[in-house]
């Protein structure tokens, strides 16, 4: 198992810093003031880029000027006005995230940024800032600090929605403003943008730069945040606007003051920084708010067929297809709907439900994945496929997209944490099946560590009884503790080998006193403990 508290993720041989991971006990702020003025920002009447008749293929005057007024120039006056418009909507987030380490549930504290997006006090930020949050405090533009709660999150896009406590705001008569969402599809390379956030805990900091690339892809690398997959269904905005740890979740705005992206990551000192397009964020926010309830977090559900693509550039002649037609199926997951329907690697996918699929370049991989993700879960998808010289049609029933990271629980008296095994995880780790639970972390000196269990072991049975998933494992675990069994037999898979381990558990009478530091004692109470859920 990789280190679960790592703050850096390597992509394409470079160390990308997820810029919301500024962990600091300090709460230093830089105050800034200014009232929003509604007068129109002066706009130059001349294009910033000369429009010539010999524009590159696919580039039009409209794509450069936005179809009307050219971009506002980045004059000091314009930048000041945009800053005054946006600053009141940008907040600092102090977050305690739930993580598992050393066999226990722990809280990891950090600082990030966010932006208020409506009059209900909803805040848009990054998943790696506020996802899995157990505690959130928001510092507003006027320096007021209020509690907030996590409404929902989506690690696939690295986005989360937080809401301030409206009762507290009302009781303390605290005003707030929200920002206006723009359109990232209108961005072009060279356009001026402003990033606003809380780098290193320094609240309301703005930096100016330009869009370097408006469709950056990291293909073929798989991107992860604390083991969670991210960035598979959209490309990124690349800009040279400086951002740093703590900036994550803050807005990227154009010079009309509208949000065009959510700042996410950067390479320190290299001028290579990245934001999630706001066009990607809008439907995610809608789904989270629509599915959230007092009992459960909002979520985004997507479909999956169990296939992935490779760009066809330079392979068209080999597969005897026209340029800009089709997508090469590069992998088919074991046990997936695609495998059940006999979809094969090296098939060329031409259409999904009559819609053409074109993946010639790496930048087209994410949109093709999104076509599948947007299909209704459990629906039938008609795939038009070229296999050799034949054109065939295959009907595949979609299923819910699974993460490699399943639900996790703390197993207190054994001194470990375990996680559900999803099919995605089983395929990634080349396991025989998706049955059982995987050991994630261990606490030294407790029964599991003493029995020489290791992170990554998959527990398949407890006392001779197979456990299919986390629920069955928790039932078996609770039975052993309620019966006060001093020997527990575990059947597990380690790599390609099957092993048996025996846990030796001592029960004390009278009940042991918990250590002052809050750690779980090695022994458990003499009376039968309440079942863990």
C-alpha positions in Angstrom: 0.0 0.0 0.0 1.4 3.4 -0.9 1.8 6.0 1.9 -1.8 7.4 2.4 -0.6 10.8 3.7 1.6 11.6 0.8 1.3 15.2 -0.4 2.9 14.8 -3.7 1.8 12.8 -6.8 4.2 12.1 -9.7 2.8 12.5 -13.1 4.7 12.2 -16.4 7.9 12.1 -14.4 7.2 15.4 -12.8 6.2 16.1 -9.2 2.7 17.7 -9.2 1.8 19.4 -6.0 -1.9 19.3 -5.1 -1.9 22.8 -3.9 -4.6 22.5 -1.2 -2.3 20.5 1.1 -0.9 23.4 3.1 -0.8 21.9 6.6 -0.1 24.6 9.1 -1.2 25.4 12.6 -0.9 29.1 11.8 -3.9 31.1 10.6 -2.1 34.1 9.1 -4.2 36.3 6.9 -3.6 39.2 4.6 -6.6 41.6 4.8 -7.8 43.3 1.7 -10.7 45.6 1.3 -12.8 47.0 -1.5 -16.4 47.3 -2.5 -17.9 46.0 -5.7 -18.7 48.6 -8.3 -21.1 47.9 -11.1 -19.7 50.3 -13.6 -18.6 48.7 -16.9 -15.0 47.7 -17.2 -13.3 49.7 -20.0 -12.7 47.5 -23.0 -10.2 48.1 -25.8 -11.7 48.5 -29.2 -8.7 46.8 -30.9 -8.1 43.1 -30.9 -5.1 42.0 -28.9 -4.2 39.5 -31.6 -4.2 40.6 -35.3 -6.8 38.7 -37.3 -5.4 37.6 -40.6 -6.9 35.7 -43.5 -4.5 32.9 -43.2 -5.5 31.6 -39.7 -4.6 28.1 -38.8 -7.1 25.4 -39.6 -9.9 25.3 -37.1 -9.2 28.8 -35.7 -11.6 31.6 -36.4 -11.9 35.2 -35.5 -14.8 34.3 -33.2 -12.7 31.7 -31.4 -10.1 34.4 -30.6 -12.3 37.3 -29.8 -15.2 35.4 -28.3 -17.5 36.2 -31.2 -17.8 39.9 -30.2 -15.8 42.2 -28.0 -12.1 41.4 -27.8 -10.6 40.5 -24.4 -10.3 43.3 -21.9 -6.7 44.3 -21.6 -4.9 43.4 -18.4 -4.4 47.0 -17.3 -3.9 47.9 -13.6 -7.4 49.4 -13.5 -9.0 46.3 -15.0 -7.1 43.9 -12.7 -8.1 46.0 -9.6 -11.8 46.0 -10.6 -11.8 42.3 -11.2 -10.1 41.7 -7.9 -12.7 43.8 -6.1 -15.5 41.8 -7.8 -14.1 38.4 -6.9 -12.3 38.8 -3.5 -15.6 39.0 -1.5 -16.6 35.5 -2.8 -13.3 33.8 -2.1 -12.9 32.0 1.3 -10.2 30.2 3.3 -11.1 26.6 4.4 -9.6 25.0 7.5 -10.4 21.3 7.1 -10.0 18.1 9.2 -10.2 15.2 6.8 -10.9 11.6 7.8 -8.1 9.2 6.9 -6.9 5.8 8.1 -3.4 5.3 9.4 -1.7 2.9 11.8 -4.8 0.9 12.0 -6.9 3.7 13.2 -9.3 6.4 12.0 -7.4 9.8 12.2 -8.0 13.4 11.2 -5.6 15.2 8.9 -5.8 19.0 9.1 -5.0 21.3 6.2 -5.7 24.7 4.6 -7.3 25.3 1.2 -9.4 27.8 -0.7 -12.9 27.9 -2.0 -15.4 30.2 -3.8 -19.0 31.0 -2.9 -21.2 30.2 -5.9 -24.8 31.0 -4.8 -26.9 32.9 -2.2 -27.4 29.7 -0.2 -23.7 29.8 0.9 -22.5 26.8 -1.2 -18.8 26.8 -1.7 -17.0 25.1 -4.6 -13.6 23.7 -3.8 -11.4 20.6 -4.5 -12.0 17.1 -3.3 -8.4 16.9 -2.0 -9.2 20.0 0.1 -12.6 19.1 1.6 -13.4 15.6 0.5 -14.0 13.2 3.4 -14.1 16.2 5.7 -15.2 15.7 9.3 -14.8 19.3 10.3 -14.7 22.5 8.2 -14.4 26.2 9.2 -14.7 29.0 6.6 -13.0 32.4 6.9 -14.9 35.0 4.8 -13.6 38.1 3.1 -14.7 40.2 6.1 -12.5 38.0 8.3 -15.5 36.4 10.0 -15.0 32.6 10.7 -18.1 30.3 10.5 -18.6 26.5 10.6 -19.5 24.7 7.4 -20.3 21.1 6.4 -19.5 18.9 3.4 -22.5 18.6 1.1 -20.9 16.2 -1.4 -17.7 15.3 -3.2 -16.5 13.7 -6.4 -12.9 12.4 -6.5 -13.1 11.7 -10.3 -13.1 15.4 -11.0 -11.4 16.5 -7.7 -14.4 18.6 -6.7 -16.4 19.1 -3.5 -19.3 21.3 -2.4 -19.3 22.8 1.1 -22.1 24.9 2.7 -21.7 27.5 5.4 -23.9 27.3 8.4 -26.8 29.6 7.4 -28.1 29.8 11.0 -24.8 31.1 12.3 -24.6 33.6 9.5 -28.1 34.8 10.2 -27.6 34.9 14.0 -24.4 36.9 13.7 -25.7 39.0 10.9 -22.7 38.2 8.6 -23.2 39.2 5.0 -21.5 37.4 2.1 -21.3 37.6 -1.7 -21.1 34.9 -4.4 -19.2 34.9 -7.6 -20.5 34.4 -11.2 -19.7 31.3 -13.2 -18.4 31.8 -16.7 -17.6 29.4 -19.5 -14.2 27.7 -19.8 -15.0 26.7 -23.4 -14.3 30.3 -24.5 -10.8 30.3 -23.2 -7.9 30.5 -25.7 -4.1 30.3 -25.1 -2.6 33.7 -24.3 -5.7 35.0 -22.6 -5.1 36.8 -19.3 -6.5 35.1 -16.1 -6.3 35.7 -12.4 -6.0 33.0 -9.7 -7.3 33.9 -6.2 -6.7 31.8 -3.1 -4.9 31.1 0.2 -1.4 30.1 -0.6 0.4 28.8 2.6 -2.5 30.1 4.6 -2.2 33.7 3.3 -5.9 34.5 2.7 -7.1 36.5 -0.4 -4.0 36.4 -2.5 -4.3 37.0 -6.2 -1.8 36.3 -9.0 -2.0 37.2 -12.7 -0.9 35.1 -15.7 -2.1 33.7 -19.0 -3.7 30.5 -20.3 -0.9 28.3 -21.6 -3.1 25.5 -23.0 -6.8 25.1 -22.8 -7.0 21.4 -23.3 -4.1 19.9 -21.4 -4.1 16.1 -21.0 -1.9 13.9 -18.9 -2.7 10.7 -20.9 -1.5 8.0 -20.7 -0.7 8.5 -17.0 -3.4 7.5 -14.4 -3.8 10.3 -11.9 -4.6 9.8 -8.2 -5.2 11.8 -5.1 -4.6 9.8 -1.9 -5.2 6.6 -4.0 -8.4 8.0 -5.5 -8.7 8.2 -9.3 -9.1 11.7 -10.7 -9.1 13.6 -14.0 -10.2 10.8 -16.3 -13.2 12.5 -17.8 -12.0 16.0 -18.8 -8.9 17.8 -19.9 -7.3 20.6 -17.9 -6.6 24.3 -18.2 -2.9 25.0 -18.0 -1.7 28.4 -17.0 1.4 30.2 -15.9 -0.5 32.0 -13.1 1.5 31.2 -10.0 -0.3 29.0 -7.4 1.1 27.3 -4.3 0.0 24.9 -1.5 -3.2 26.4 -0.1 -4.4 27.8 -3.5 -6.3 24.6 -4.3 -10.1 25.2 -4.6 -9.8 28.9 -5.3 -11.2 30.4 -8.5 -9.4 31.0 -11.8 -11.2 34.1 -13.3 -11.1 35.9 -16.6 -10.9 39.7 -16.9 -14.7 40.1 -16.8 -14.6 38.7 -13.3 -16.3 35.4 -14.1 -15.0 32.0 -12.8 -13.5 29.9 -15.6 -11.8 27.2 -13.6 -10.9 25.9 -10.1 -7.2 25.9 -9.3 -5.9 22.5 -8.5 -2.3 21.7 -8.9 1.1 23.1 -9.9 4.8 22.4 -10.2 6.6 24.8 -7.8 8.7 27.4 -9.6 8.1 26.0 -13.1 5.2 28.1 -14.3 3.2 25.0 -14.9 -0.1 25.2 -13.1 -3.5 23.6 -13.7 -7.2 24.2 -13.1 -10.4 22.2 -13.6 -12.5 23.8 -16.3 -15.7 25.4 -14.9 -17.7 23.6 -17.7 -16.6 20.4 -16.0 -17.5 21.6 -12.6 -21.1 22.8 -13.4 -22.8 19.4 -13.9 -20.9 18.0 -11.0 -22.2 20.7 -8.7 -25.7 20.1 -10.0 -25.6 16.4 -9.4 -24.1 16.8 -5.9 -26.8 19.3 -4.8 -29.6 17.3 -6.4 -28.6 14.0 -4.6 -27.6 15.4 -1.2 -29.8 14.8 1.8 -29.6 15.2 5.6 -28.7 11.5 5.8 -26.2 11.2 3.0 -23.6 13.2 1.0 -24.3 14.3 -2.5 -22.6 12.3 -5.2 -22.1 11.9 -8.9 -22.8 8.5 -10.4 -21.4 7.4 -13.7 -21.7 4.4 -16.1 -18.9 2.1 -17.0 -18.4 -0.6 -19.7 -14.9 -1.7 -18.6 -13.0 -0.5 -21.6 -10.3 2.1 -22.2 -8.9 3.7 -25.3 -5.7 4.5 -27.1 -5.3 7.3 -29.6 -5.3 6.1 -33.3 -2.8 8.6 -34.6 -0.3 6.9 -37.0 -2.2 3.6 -36.7 -5.0 4.3 -39.2 -3.3 2.5 -42.1 -2.6 -0.6 -40.0 -6.2 -0.9 -39.0 -7.5 0.1 -42.5 -9.7 3.0 -41.3 -10.1 6.6 -42.3 -8.5 9.4 -40.4 -10.6 10.8 -37.6 -12.8 7.7 -37.4 -13.0 5.5 -34.3 -11.2 4.7 -31.1 -8.8 1.8 -30.5 -10.0 -0.3 -27.5 -6.8 -0.8 -25.6 -8.0 -2.7 -22.6 -11.1 -4.7 -21.5 -11.5 -5.4 -17.8 -12.0 -8.9 -16.6 -15.6 -9.5 -15.6 -16.8 -6.2 -17.1 -19.9 -5.7 -19.2 -17.7 -5.3 -22.3 -16.0 -8.7 -21.7 -19.4 -10.3 -21.1 -20.5 -8.9 -24.5 -17.3 -10.2 -26.2 -15.8 -6.8 -26.8 -12.1 -7.3 -27.5 -8.8 -5.4 -27.3 -7.8 -4.1 -30.8 -11.4 -3.6 -31.7 -12.1 -0.2 -33.2 -15.1 1.5 -31.6 -16.9 3.6 -34.2 -20.2 4.6 -32.5 -22.0 4.5 -29.2 -25.8 4.6 -29.6 -25.4 6.1 -33.1 -22.9 8.8 -31.9 -19.5 8.7 -33.6 -16.4 8.2 -31.4 -13.2 9.7 -32.5 -10.0 9.3 -30.6 -7.1 10.1 -32.8 -5.2 12.4 -30.4 -4.5 12.0 -26.6 -6.7 15.1 -26.0 -9.7 13.1 -27.3 -9.4 10.2 -24.8 -11.2 12.0 -21.9 -14.2 13.1 -23.9 -14.6 9.6 -25.2 -14.5 8.2 -21.6 -17.1 10.9 -20.7 -19.4 9.6 -23.5 -19.6 6.3 -21.7 -19.7 7.8 -18.2 -22.8 9.9 -19.1 -24.9 6.9 -20.2 -27.7 5.9 -17.8 -26.5 3.2 -15.4 -28.0 -0.1 -16.2 -29.0 0.9 -19.7 -28.2 -0.9 -23.0 -25.6 0.7 -25.2 -25.3 -0.3 -28.8 -21.7 -0.3 -29.9 -20.7 -0.2 -33.6 -17.3 -2.0 -33.9 -14.8 -2.7 -36.6 -13.1 -6.0 -36.1 -10.6 -6.9 -38.8 -12.6 -6.4 -42.1 -16.0 -6.7 -40.4 -18.3 -4.1 -39.0 -20.4 -5.6 -36.1 -22.9 -4.3 -33.6 -22.6 -5.3 -29.9 -25.2 -4.6 -27.2 -23.6 -3.9 -23.8 -25.4 -3.2 -20.5 -23.7 -0.5 -18.5 -22.9 -0.7 -14.8 -22.1 1.8 -12.1 -18.5 3.0 -12.3 -16.4 1.7 -9.4 -13.3 3.1 -7.8 -10.3 1.1 -6.8 -10.8 2.5 -3.4 -13.7 0.8 -1.5 -15.4 1.7 1.8 -13.0 1.6 4.8 -13.5 0.6 8.4 -11.4 0.6 11.6 -11.1 -2.8 13.3 -10.2 -1.5 16.8 -9.5 -4.6 18.9 -7.4 -6.2 16.1 -5.4 -3.0 15.5 -6.0 -2.6 11.7 -8.1 -1.0 9.1 -9.7 -2.8 6.2 -11.3 -1.8 2.9 -13.9 -3.4 0.6 -12.4 -5.0 -2.5 -14.0 -3.6 -5.7 -13.6 -5.3 -9.0 -11.6 -2.3 -10.2 -9.1 -2.9 -7.3 -9.0 -6.6 -8.0 -8.2 -6.0 -11.6 -5.6 -3.4 -10.8 -3.9 -5.8 -8.3 -4.4 -8.9 -10.4 -6.4 -10.7 -7.7 -8.3 -13.9 -8.4 -11.6 -12.2 -7.6 -13.2 -9.2 -5.9 -14.2 -11.2 -2.8 -13.1 -10.3 0.7 -11.5 -7.2 2.3 -8.0 -5.8 1.9 -5.9 -4.8 4.9 -4.9 -1.1 4.5 -3.0 -0.1 7.7 -1.8 -1.8 10.9 -1.1 -0.7 14.4 2.1 -2.2 15.8 1.7 -4.3 19.0 -1.9 -5.2 18.3 -3.1 -8.8 17.3 -3.0 -8.2 13.5 0.5 -6.9 13.5 1.7 -9.6 15.9 0.2 -12.3 13.6 2.3 -10.7 10.8 -0.5 -9.5 8.6 0.6 -6.9 6.0 -0.9 -4.0 4.2 -2.3 -5.4 0.9 -3.3 -8.8 2.4 -6.8 -9.8 1.3 -8.8 -11.6 4.0 -11.1 -14.2 2.4 -12.5 -16.0 5.4 -12.8 -15.7 9.2 -12.9 -18.9 11.3 -13.6 -20.9 8.2 -16.5 -18.8 7.0 -16.0 -17.0 3.6 -16.5 -13.2 3.7 -17.7 -11.8 0.3 -17.4 -8.1 1.2 -17.0 -5.6 4.0 -20.4 -6.1 5.5 -19.9 -9.8 5.8 -16.5 -9.3 7.3 -17.8 -6.8 9.9 -20.5 -9.4 10.9 -17.9 -12.1 11.3 -15.6 -9.7 13.3 -18.4 -8.7 15.6 -19.3 -12.4 16.3 -15.7 -13.1 17.4 -15.7 -10.2 19.8 -19.1 -10.8 21.2 -18.2 -14.5 21.8 -14.8 -13.4 23.3 -12.9 -15.7 21.1 -9.2 -15.8 22.0 -8.1 -17.4 18.7 -9.3 -16.2 15.3 -8.3 -18.0 12.1 -7.9 -15.9 9.0 -7.6 -17.2 5.4 -6.0 -14.6 3.2 -4.4 -14.0 -0.2 -0.9 -12.4 -0.3 0.1 -11.8 -3.9 -0.5 -15.0 -5.7 -0.2 -17.2 -2.5 -2.9 -18.3 -0.1 -1.9 -18.1 3.6 -3.5 -18.8 7.0 -2.9 -16.5 10.0 -4.0 -16.9 13.6 -4.9 -13.8 15.7 -4.3 -14.2 19.5 -6.6 -12.0 21.4 -6.5 -11.4 25.2 -9.6 -10.2 27.0 -9.1 -8.4 30.3 -11.4 -8.5 33.4 -12.1 -5.8 34.7 -12.2 -3.6 31.6 -9.0 -1.9 30.6 -8.6 1.8 30.9 -8.1 3.6 27.7 -4.6 5.4 27.4 -4.6 9.1 28.0 -3.6 9.7 24.4 -6.9 8.2 23.2 -5.3 5.1 21.5 -7.3 1.9 21.7 -5.9 -0.5 24.3 -4.6 -3.9 23.2 -7.2 -5.6 25.5 -10.9 -5.2 25.3 -13.5 -4.9 28.0 -14.5 -8.1 29.8 -18.2 -7.5 29.0 -19.2 -8.1 25.5 -18.5 -4.9 23.5 -21.2 -3.3 21.3 -21.0 -4.5 17.7 -19.2 -2.1 15.4 -21.1 -0.9 12.4 
